[in-house]
């Protein structure tokens, strides 16, 4: 169900603990159960791996590998997944009523709900970075039926995945630029000018997100039949799921933005420490 996270965190994947609840806190227990079954406890776990990969590549081409390693080490200390987890839990606790949570939980505890969640979690936590590429490459010799491709396209359109991920990408970009400005002691760019620049690329980013979302869905749901996908999509049109999904999207957006703002700030601070007197890392000049 958290497939929207898979796509921004196949680049980016949170969460093994919630704020403490007393045993009699039924609302808190509902949230904990939904989080467990829906895979939200895995939602941001891939972020450290992303930065590990970036650091490895940068060290291969850097003229000063020790400085790169120092920067990477400090940035990794800034990745506070616990705070991001609490952001998501806090959004659910404040905005999801028991009726909504119980309806979603009923689906998650059903045989089909468990099966789909399991496949989503498997895709989000896949350890082999080439697994999706290899699966998609295999489709050249064994193409999917056109009906299956159209089903995945309808699924992505129904969930408005491209629009949601484009919005999150925009907000994360602005958050990181803000952090870079703060850490570099720069005058932040005018928000309106940043927004205008991002808007210029909106169409291209949206189309790229649409394509990547479809490919990711084809991979993530490869063991789910057409009929099972249709049942899932019917469930997603219900009021309870739509309310729940909206809350989670906002929570992930906030959690990601806060995280990347902190990362941007630390990167700029380390740039100034490693290279005293250098230009602000976010300078356009």
ABEGO torsion letter per residue (X at the ends): XAAAAAAAAAAXXXGABBBBBBAABAAAAAAAAAAAAAGAAAAAAAAAAAAAAAAAAAAAABABAAAAAAAAAAAAAABBAAAAAAAAAAAAAAABBAAAAAAAAAAAABAAAAAAAAAAAAAAABABAAAAAAAAAAAAABBBBAAAAAAAAAAAAAAGAAAAAAAAAAAAAAAAAAAAAAAAGBBBBBAAAAAAAAAAAAAAAAAAAAAAAAAAAAAAAAABBAAAAAAAAAAAABAAAAAAAAAAAAAAAAAAAAAAAAAAAAAAAAAAAABBGBBBAABAX
